[in-house]
Amino acid sequence: MQKQPQSHVPYKYRINYLMGQLPNFKFRVAQRWLHVELGKSRSTLEKWMYVRQDEKLEIPADKLIMLARFFEVKPEEMFNTPPGETIRSDFEMLFENQEV
């Protein structure tokens, strides 16, 4: 599966991109039933699809794994910015400003 370009992506998760990569039939089924399989409301799934990178909202780990299995990707591939990358860059900024 192709990687989505990382730049200029405002969303935290790649759900929209991965939905768009589905064959037409699977896309229609996912639109109607994916939230049911996750045990969540349609509006919750939509919130997850459009959560921005700067928001605190997170998909629970068990649901993220379920989504990754559905899309046949690794859980870390569900993120537009790989987990830990933000923390790593924050630490790098801190260390740049410190004298050793």
N, C-alpha and C positions, 0 to 999 in steps of 0.2 A: 504494500500500500504506500502511496506517495506521502511524503512529509508535507505538511502545510507550511507555507512560509511563516517564519516566526516573527518577522518585523511587521509593525502596524496591525497587530492582532490585539484588539481590546479585551477579548474574552479570556478567562482563566482556563477554561476547558475547551477541548477540541470537539465537543459533541456535535455542533452544527456542521463542521467540516466532515466529520465521520458519517453523519447522516446523509450528507450530500454525495458521499462515495458509494452508498448502498445501491444495489440494483433497484429499479423502480418498484417491484413488488414488495421487496423487503423494506423499502423506505415507507411505503403505505402501511404495512403491518406495524412497523415500529412507531409511526405516528399515532396509531390507534391503541396499541397494546403495551408498548415499552413501559409506560408509567405504571401500568397494572402489575407487570412482572416485577417491577422494583418495589411494589407495595406503597407507592406514593401517588399523589394527585397529579393530574396533568399540569396544573399550575406550578407545582414544585419542580417537575422536570423542566418546564420552561424557564423557571428561575435559574436552574443549574445551567441551562444552555446559554443564558445571556449574562451570567455573573461576570463582572469585569475584573481584571487582574488586581485592581486596587481595593476591591471589596473584601470584607472579612468572611463572607459566606463560603463555606466549604461543603463539598459532597462527602457524606460519611464514607469511611474506608470500605465498608462492606458493599455499599451501593456503587462506589467507584469501580470496585473489582467486578461487580455484576455487569456494569456498562462496558468495561474493557473486554470481558468475555463475549458479550453480545457483538461488539465491533471487531472481535478477534485481534486485539492489540494488547500489548503489555500495559499494566496499570499506569506506569509512568508516561506512556504515550498519550494518555488522556489529557495531559496538561499542555498548554501552549508554551509555558515556561517550565522547564523541568524542575521538579521539586528540589529544593536545596540551592538552586542557582541564585535566587534572590538573597538568601542568607549568606551565601559565599561572597556575593558582590558587596553586601553590606559590611562584612568583616574586612574585605579588601580595602574598602574606603576608610574604615577605622584605622587599619594598620598603615595606610599611606600617610595619614596625618600624624602619626606617632614617630618620635625619634627613638632610635634603638640605643 
